Amino acid sequence: MLYIASMNKILIILFIFFASIVKAEEISVLEDSLFHISTKMLDAAGDDELKFSLNNQFQQLLHKTLEHPASFKHEFKKLKNITRLTTPDLEYNIITWMVANGDGIFRYFGFTQHFDKKAKKMYVYSLVDNEKDIAAFSTYDDSTWYGILYYEIVPQKIKGNNTYLLLGFDGNDWLTKKRVIEPITFGFHGKPTFGATVFKESAEPAKKKKTKTKKNAPPVKKKKVKAEALKSRMIYEHSAQASMSLTFNKDLGMIVVDHLAPSDEKYKGTYAFYAPDFSYDGFVLKNNKWYLKPNLDARNPKNSKAKKSDTIGVEPK
């Protein structure tokens, strides 16, 4: 009896093992189908109707594929048209891609993916591009998402909660391109929210100095300072002919961005004339907020004013 029981256990283990292999093989087969469709999309570059019809097929098949538990750890290396980011705690995946219209306007598509280990259930949210201008003070969810291609994720903790910063690219139009820094948080069943009021463009707060007041001195009226509105994301728009860098610098332990300026002061506010001016700005996390740190020497971290001690809560990879 013991022998039979032990053999049954072995058979169950083998069944689970081979079932997982079959599932992994199924994902590879689906990836091949997705790759075939994406190749056809490239060939249909001059035919918008065909290209977006194929993209619709690609989107539907990818959605079904991502609902499969075995897809959560699958890297989809054959699919060069998508970016796939995994959060540092390995809890969520963010997949995005873009398709260009014949008139040079991009449309964006994406999914977020979360596997609930306890319930053994996959939650997949389709990101719907609302095709409106992105707002610095707004938050979005999966159904109101501002389309963007995310290429880097930065780990952080704000008020003890896991929040992640996404760095993204928007091809925008013939005149300008955009780069965006925005937080993403995940709620019940992994539902995503984009944007959080954590960005401050003023200098980080200085330590208050204690001042001694003389006895019987008249009270001093404190000047009321209007609180700076916190932004939900940072948006950088520049000439489509220029390229800019926005990345997480491991040596500095902060986000570093090319500083943008107009080619002439008369073009101030007209972003088609903005480009990097060979200086750098940074963002450091302090007291649960990201503070702008201008004029960094990003090429020589040792001589930079920024110090790793300024990046509380940031854990470089």
N, C-alpha and C positions, 0 to 999 in steps of 0.2 A: 504493500500500500504506500509506504514511504517512497519507494522507487517510482511508482506511478505519479504520485503527487509532485515529486521533484521534476519528473519528466514534463508534466503539465506546465510547471512554472517555466521550465526552459523553453517549451514551445510558445508560451505566451510572450516571453521576452524576445524570442526570435521573430514572432509575428509582428510585434511592435517595431523591432529593428528594421525588418524588411518593408513594413508599411511606410516607415519614415523615408526609406530610400526611394520607394515608389513615388511618394509625394514630392520629394526633391526632384526626381526625374520628370514628373509632371510639370513642375515649375520651369524646368529647363526647356521642355517642349513648348510651353506657352511663351517663354522668352524668345524662342526661335520664331514663333509666329508673329510676335510683336516686332522683332527685328525685321522680318520680311515686310511688314506693313510700313515701318519707318523708312525703309529703303525706297519703297514705292512713293512715299511722301516727298522724298528728296528728288526723285525723278519727275515729280509733278510740280516742280517749282514754279512754272509759268502758268499753271492752271489752278486758280484759287478754288473753284468748285470741287474739282477732284481732290485737291490737297486736303481741304477741310472735311470732305467726305471720308477720306482715309484716316484723318486724325480722329474723327468720331468713332471709327472702328477701333483704332488704337486705344482711345480713351475707355471704351466699353470693355475691351478685352483686358486692359491693364487693371481696371476696377475689379473684374471677376478674379483676376490673378492675385491681386492684393488681399482679397477676402480669404484666400487659402492660408492657413496658419504657417505652412512651410515657406511661404514667401517672405515672412518677416525678416529672416536673416539672409535671404538671397540678395546678392549685390547687383544683379542685372547689369553686368559688365558689358554685355553686347549692345546695350541700348545707349548709344552715344548722344541721343537727342534729349535725354533727361538728366536732371541732377537729383541725386538721392542723398539726403543727409540724415544721420542718426544721432539722436541726443546722447550726450556723454554717459547717461545712466542706462542707455540701451532700452529705453521705454517707448520711444516714438521714432517714426520715420517721417520725413517730409520729402515728397517727390514733386518736382515742378519741371515744366518745359514750356517752350514758346513756339509759335508758328507765325510767320510773317505773311501779311496780305501783299497783294501785288502793288499796293500804293505805299508800302513801306511801314505800315502800322502793324504792330505786333499784338497777338492775342495770347493769353497765358492760360495754362491748365495745370492742375495739380491734385494731389491727394495727401492726407495725413493718415497715418496707420498706427494703431496701438493694439497690442496683444495682451489681453487680461489673462494672466497666468492662472489665477484662482478659478475664474469662470471658464477658462480655456476657450475664450471667444475673441474673435478679431473685430475691431471697430475701425472702419475705413470711412473717411469723410472726403467727399469730392469738393475741391476748391473752385468756386464759380467766380470768374472774372466779371466784375460789374462794369468794366470799361469806363470808369469815371476817374477824374483826377484824384490822386491820393492826397489826403489831408494830414497835416502834421499833428493835429489835436484829436483825431478820431481813432476809434477802435473798430475792428472788423471781425466777422466770424467766417465760417466756411461758405456761407451763402451770400455774403456781401464783400468778399475778399477783393482787394485791389491786386490785380495780376502782376506778378513779378517772378523773376528767376532767382532762386536762392542758391548761393554757391558756397557759403561758409556759415558755421554755427559756433557761437561763443558760449561756453558754460558760465553760469552765474547763479548766485542765490540772493534773492531780495526778500527781506522779512521772513527768512527761513523757508521760503517756497522756491521750488525749482522753476526758474524762468530761464529762457534761453534767448540769446540775441541772434537774429538772423541778419546776414549781410546779403543784399540782393542787387540785381541789375535789371533795369527797365530800358529796353531799346527805344521806347517812346515814339518818336517819329523822325522825319528827315532832318529836322532842325536840331533837336536836343536828345540827349540821353540822361538817364537818372541812375543814381546809386542810393540805396536806402539801408538804414540801420533800424530794425524794429524788433521788439520783444515778441515772443510767442509763449503763451501759457496754454495748458491743457486742463480742461475741466472734467466733469462726469463723463465716463466712458471715452475719455480722450478727445472730447470736443475742443477744437482749437479756437483761441482768441488771439488776434494780431494787434499789437500796440498796447502800451501801458505808459502812464504818466511818470516817466523816470528820467527824462533828459532835461538838463539845465545848461543853457549856453553861457551863463555867467561863471566867474571863477568859483572854485570850491570854497566853502566857508572857512574863514580864518578863526583861530582860537580867540575867544574873548579875553581881553586883558582886564584884570581887576584894578579898579581905580579907587583911591581913598577920597572920601568926601569930607570936607571940613565941617566941624560942628557949626550949627546955626546958619549954614550956607543955604541960599534960596534954591528951591527945587529947579532942576534943569529939565526943560521940556524936550522930550525925545521926538526927533523927526520921524514922521510916519513914512515908511518905505513901502511902496506898492510891491507886493509879492510877485515874483516873476512866474508867469504861467509855464507849467511843465509841459513839454511836448511828449506825445505818444510815440513819435518816431523822428528820425533825422532824415531829411531829403536833400540830396545834392543834385542839382541840374546843371548841365554844361553843354557846350557845343557838340553836335554829333560828329564833328571832325576831330575832336580831341578824345583822349582816353585818360581816365583817372584811376587811382589806386585807392581801395578801401579794404582793409584787411585787419586781422588780429595779429599784432606784433608780439611774438613769444618772448623776445628779449626784454621789451619794455613792459610786457604784461598789460597792454592796453590796446584799444582800437586806434589805428592810425589812418588818417585820411589826407589826401592831397588837398591843400587849400585852393579854393577856386576864386578867380578874380576876372573882371571884364578886361578885354584887350585895350579898352579906352574908357575913361570915367563917364563919357557921354552915353556908353552902353550899359550903365549900371541898371540892373533889374531886367535886362534883356538877355536871357540865359543862353541864347544861340551864340553869344559872343564871350561866354565864360570858358575858361580853361585853367588847368593847374598852373600856379605861378612859382613852382619849385620850392615852396615852403610846405610845412606839414602841421596839422592839428591832431589832437588826440582826445580820447574820452577815457576818464578814469572813474571807477565805481567807488563811491564813498557815501556812507550813511544811506544806503539803499537808493542812491541816485547816481546817474552818470553825468559828470561835470566835464565841460569843455576845457581842454588845456591847449592853448594856442602856441604856435611857434616852437614846435618840437624839432630836435635834431635827430630824426628817425634813423639816419645813416650811422650815427655814432652813439649808441645807447649809453656808454659810460660817461659821456660828456653832456647828456641830456638833462634837462631840468626835471624830467619825470623819473620817479624812482619806483621800484617794485613795491615799496611800502605804501605807495599811493593807491594800490589796486586791491583794497580789501574786498574779499569775496570772489575775486577772479582767480580761477585755477587754470593756468595755461596748460595746454596739452603737452 
